[in-house]
Amino acid sequence: MSAEPVRCPWCGSDPLYVHYHDAEWGVPLHDDRALFELLLLEGAQAGLSWYTILKRREGYRAAYDGFVPEVVAGYGPDKLAALAADARIVRNRAKIAASVANAKAFLAVREAFGSFDAYLWRFVDGTPIVGNFAALGEVPPTTPLAETLSRDLKSRGFGFVGPTIAYAFMQAAGLVNDHLQGCFRFRELAGAR
């Protein structure tokens, strides 16, 4: 019987969290729809744990029509009221309103840059930054680059994209590889683009 691989300790042993750690977190993401979903979910996480959002992700996907930005951008008062009453998601009215504004801003960025992917990955010159951290306590909650991304997103009309959320988004979307050095995914993602 083979030994369990060494993982970043933040994912614990919950199967949902372990799968997210192993299959998604830190993997370079280039699909615009998936980036939009992740950006909205990271914003929904503000003030909460990522696990809280991860457990509700399928509910979010259903409530937000598969996170198609063109659809979300067109949400009106009736849909916003329905979302505010939807127990499958975090029913924070400010976050729900921001999701529509973010969809509109997302579409504007895509129009200006050809894709949200092209816009986003230029912040790291197309290559993930490797954190090289040995312990969880070494990983910062934000970085100067995340602050730059946050400012740029805000200037384009995005909400719930403060520096800490921007950095969590960068980690999740693989713009940075913050798997710890001892984690099996750190080595597997080295050189990923």
N, C-alpha and C positions, 0 to 999 in steps of 0.2 A: 504494500500500500504506500503510495507516495505521500510525502508530507504536504500539508496545506501551504500554499505560497505566502510569503511575507507581504503584508499589505500596509498601507498607511493606516495608523490606528483610528483615525476619525470615522472610518466606516463600520467599525465594530464587527458584529457577527450576524446582524439582521440580513437575511437573503436579499431584500430589496436594495439595501444600501451597498452590500457587497457587489451585487450585479452592476449597480450604477458606477461604483468605483472601478470595477474591472473592465467594463465594456464601454463606458461613456466619458467619465471625467478625465479631462486632459487630452482626449483624442482630438486632433485638429479637425475642426468642423467647418465645412465650406458651403453647405446647402443653405440657401437663403431662408427657406421656410423653417428649417430646423433652428437656424440662428435667431429668427424672429420669436419662435416658441421659447427658446432658452432665455432671450432677453426679457420677455414678458414674465416668465416664471421667476427669474432672478429678482425682478422688481416686486413681484408678489411676495417674495421671501422677506423683504425688508422688515426687520424687527422680529422675525420668526426664524425657526431653524429650517435648513434646506430639507431635512427629512419630512417636516410638516407639508412642504410643497410636493416633494417627491411622492408621498402617499396619495396625493390628490391629483397627480399629473393626468391620469386618464380622465378624471372628472373635468379638469381644465380643457383637455383636448375636445371633449364632447361639448362643453359649455361654450367654447370659443371656436366652434366650427372648424376644428382641425388646424387652428392658427394660420389660416390663410390671410395674409395681411390686407389684401383688397377687401375681403369680407369684414374683417374687424374694423377697418377704417370707415366702413359704412354704417356701423352700429349707431342707432338713434336712441331716443329716450326710452322707448318700450324695451329694447334689448338691454339697455343699461339697468333698467328696473328689474328685468328678469334675472340678470347676472347678480344683482344685489340680493336677490332672494334665493339664489342657487346654493344649496348646502354642499354641493360637490367642490366648491372653490372657497377661498378666503373672501368673505363678503365685505371688503373694505371699499367704500364708495370712491375714495380718492385713487386707490390703485386701479379700480375698474375704469374710472374716467381717464386715467393716465394710459391705460392699455389702448384706448381708441386714439388718443393723441400720438402715442408711440407708433401705432400702425400707420398713421398719416405721415409722420416724420420718417419712418422706415421706407415708405414708398418714395418720398422725396429724395432720400439718400440713394436709393436704388436708381432713380431717374438720373441723378447727378453723376453717379460713379459707375453705372452699368450694372452693379450688383451691390448688395450690402456686404457681401464677402470681400469684394475688391476694396470697398471703403475701410472695412474693419482690419483686414490683414496688412494694410499699408502701415499701421501703427507699429508692427513688428517686422517690417520689411519682408513679409511673407514667410518668416521662419520663427518657430516658437522659441521663446526665451526659456532656458533651462535654469530652474531655481537652485539646484544643487544643495538642498537642505537635508541635514542629517536627522533633525528632530522637529516635531510638530511646532514647538515653541519658537522655532527660527522663522517660520513662514509668516510674512507680514500680512496684516489685514488689508493693506493697500500699498501702492507704490507710486512714485512720481509719474510713471507712464499711465497707470490707471487713473490718476488725477487728470492727466491730459485728455485721455479718452472721455472721462466723465464730463469735463468742461466742453469738449467738442460736441458730445451727444446733447448736452443741455442747450448749447447754442443753436442746435438744429431742431429744438422743440421736444426732445425726449424728457420724460419725467421718471422719477424713481430710478435714477442712474447715478447716484452719488459715487464717490471713489471706491468705497467698500463693495458696493454692488457691481461697479465696473470691474473691479479686480476679480470678484467671484465669477463674473461672466467670462473674463479672460481665462481664468483657470479651467472652468468647465468646458469652454469651447476650444481649449488646447492652444491658445495663443501663448500660454506659459505652461511649462511642465513643472508643476509643484508637487508631483509625487515625491515622497522622501527617497533618498538615495538607496535605502535598504528595501524598498518596495519593488516587487517584480515588474510593475508597470513603468517605473522610472526607466529601467533599462530597455524595455520593449518599445517605449515611445521615443527614446533617444534618436534623434535624426528624423522623426516623423514631421511631415509638412502638410 
